[in-house]
Amino acid sequence: MQSYGEEGEGFLATYQDEYLTAEKREVVQVLGFDPTAITREQFHQATELADLIWEDPALQADLRRFVKDYVKAQHPIEITEFAGAAAFEVLFTVVLVAITAGTGLGVSLAAQTRHLARFRRVGELLVEFGEQVKKARSLKRHGRSEKPAPDFADFEVLEEADAPKPVEPASTSDKPKSKGKTDFSQRKGIPPASLDDAVERLNSMKKEIARNGYQPKYSDAELKAMVEAGDVSKERYQVRFMESRYLTFNGGPGLLGAPMRGVSGSGAKYWSTSFDQLEDADTDVRVISEKLGLDYDPKNKYALIVIDAEKAAPLTGVKSVPATFDNVSEFANMELPDKFPKEFTDAAMTPEFQDLYTRHYQAAVDGGFLKNSWSTDTKRFGEYLDTTDLSLEDMELLKQRMEMQSKVGNNQYYEGNGLTRDNIAESDNNFGAVETLNFERKPVNLQQLEEAGAITYVSKGL
C-alpha cells in the first residue's frame, strides 16, 4: 500500500512539484486545486484519511477502475502511465480538494465547473467515509461497542467515462439467495436499451426487493450532486406515475398530465423523474409513492408509464426544467406571468415560505377545512386562514401559493431543492428522487404517444 503519510514534510514539497508537471497538470485543473496552496495541517489530515480509505479493498478497486475510465475518456495520456500508483494520488488529491474547499482554484478553471461539483462531492463522501473508519477504530481501541465498520463496496464516482456498461440480465434462477446488499453497480446511470427493456428491468427489481428489502439506488449526496449537474431532466427515458383515472379524459384518451395553457403553448403539465431514479422502487405502489414524497392511498389505482423523450419531444414540444425554487419560479414567470409574476415568486418560492405554506396547509386539512391532502380549494383555505393571526398580506400570499399548486403542481410537500422527500420507512435517505417539471406545449394524448412508440405502460392499474 502506498502511503503519503509516512514521508514527512519533505514529501509535501515533492508532491507539490510533481503534481505541477505537464502531464498531471490537466488532472489538477480538472480537480480545481492548486497543491502549492495547501497548509501542512491540511496535508497531514488528507494523508491520514487517504490511508484509511485506501485500506478498503472494494473501494480501492473502484478507484483504480475510475482512473482508467476517466483518463481514457478525458486525457491523451497512456493508461499504463496512470493506472497503478495514480489511483492513490487521485484519491489523495480529491480528499485534499474536499478538506481545503478548493484552495488555489484559479479563474482559468471556470470551464471545469461541471467537473468540480462532482469531484468535490466525491471528496466529501470519501472524507466522511474516512472519518467513520477512524472513529470506529478509536471506539474499538477503547473497548466500546460499535456499529459494523462502514462498507464502501458499492461506491460509485459521479463522473466516470461515458461509455455504457453492459447490464447484467436478471437472474432466472429460483434458488434462494442469501440476503445482502443490492448491487446497483451495473445499473447506476445506465439507461435501458428500449422501452421494453425498461419494463423488464423494473420487473426484475421485484426479486431484489423480495430478497434484500428496499434499498435506495443513490445516496442523498449523490442525488444532490445530480441536481447540481442538471442532467436528469435530459435523460432519454423518463417515468410518469399517476392515478389510473387520468388515463381517460371526457370519454377519450387522457394526457400525461393536467391540461395547461401557457404563453408558449397549450398541453399537459406534469412532474416526473427519470427511469434511472425510479428503478429501485420496482412496481411497488407504496414504495413509488413514498419515494416521490406522495401520500399512498391503497384505495386508489395507479398507472406507471415509461416515456421515450427522444420520440415524445418532437410530438409534444415538451419543455422540462429541474424542479428547484429558481427553475420553477422562472417557468411560472414566463408561462403564467399574470398569475405568478416575479414579485410573487421572489416572496413565495423560498425554503422559509414553503415551510409556512406546508404548516398551514396541513393545519387546514387537520381542521377539516380541506377535504384531503390534494385539495386546492382556495376559498376553504381562506376560511381556515381567517382563523389564524396571520397578516392580510401573508394570507393573500398563501392563497396565491395554493393557486400556484393548482396550476403548476408544486404542492405542500415540495422541497424546492430539485428532490422529492423520501417517506420510505426502510430507507436511510432524506430524499427520494430528482424531479422534473414538464410542460407539453402541444396537445398530444396518451393514445397518440403510444402509437408513435413514445410511451409504454408498465401497468395501467397498480
Secondary structure, 3 states (H helix, E strand, C coil): CCCCCCCCHHHHHHHHHHCCCHHHHHHHHHHCCCHHHCCHHHHHHHHHHHHHHHCCHHHHHHHHHHHHHHHHHHCCCCHHHHCCCHHHHHHHHHHHHHHHCCCCCCHHHHHHHHHHHHHHHHHHHHHHHHHHHHHHHHHHHCCCCCCCCCCCCCCCCCCCCCCCCCCCCCCCCCCCCCCCCCCCCCCCCCCCCCHHHHHHHHHHHHHHHHHHCCCCCCCHHHHHHHHHHCCHHHCCEEEEEEEHHHHEECCEECCCCEEEEECCEEEEEEEEEEHHHHHHHCCCHHHHHHHCCCCCCCCCCEEEEEEEHHHHHHHHCCEEEECEHHHHHHHHHHHCCCCCCHHHHHHHCCHHHHHHHHHHHHHHHHCCCCCCCCCCCHHHHHHHHCCCCCCHHHHHHHHHHHHHHHHHCCCCCCCCECEEECCCCCCCCCEEEECEEEECCCCCCHHHHHHCCCEEEEECCC
